């Protein structure tokens, strides 16, 4: 009896080695409340945000999974960084070769870095013309795919002010799901006084992208404001930075369904990927579940239900 109790206790510790939460967890790149880049986690079920590590003044756009489960992000200065999922500390991999877009210099141009995402270990990036590049995760170097994507170009310098005091924004997300590459894109003019969209420059659409050519095909209209999407167990979860909502997106139509609201302290979400459990933790959890199931069966065999 004592041996069985000790075994159950040990297996319980193994099971609880894997963090439990209210829902699926994703890593997310956030602009925070200061506009700087930072990595954190978001619980999709309740929107709770937890920052990991320091902020990055250079800022980040996009998030992808790199070699050995590392996290890769592009900077406003068009560099590729590897970010520790444990500490949030970035390591510079190298320049992508795309143009920078930072204040006060250099000036932003058509080939300035826009965002990045990934599919099955391949990292993709876009520029302000929305041409698609593959990015070497070991060096950071970007290589243009053949042909134009047919995604609309960004129609202005992001973050630029208009004479009437309004500001120009765009949203873009690239992610892999079910072995296919997808993207969402929109552009609009925002009034900082009323915190409302006053003009939509590019209507929000969901696209499927051919990963070998970069050619994009429109699937359907979607929500304005989607800044990041992560695929978790076959469901694509999108972050809407205008409404501060997490929605699931139907990849056959672009239609969305409300999931939860995310913490406003996260600011603008500019990249997301699913959390990949450590192989050791998954294996230990599996062993624990098998062990508990075995003990449960033995208990039923030893103590059968008394007939009524």
Secondary structure, DSSP 8 states (H G I E B T S, - for coil): -HHHHHHHHHHHHHHTTS---SS-EEEEEE-BTTS-EEEEEEETTT--EEEEEEEETT-EEEEEE-GGG-EEEEETTSEEEEE-TTT--EEEEEE-SSB---SSSS---TTBEEEEEEETTEEEEEETT--EEEE-TTT--EEE-SS--------S-TT-B-TTS-EEEEEEEEEEETTEEEEEEEEEEEETTTTEEEEEEEEEEEEEE-TTT--EEEEEE--TTEEEEEEETTEEEEEETTTTEEEEE-TTT--EEEEEE--GGGB-EEEEEE----HHHHHHHHHHHHHHHHHHHHHHHHS-----
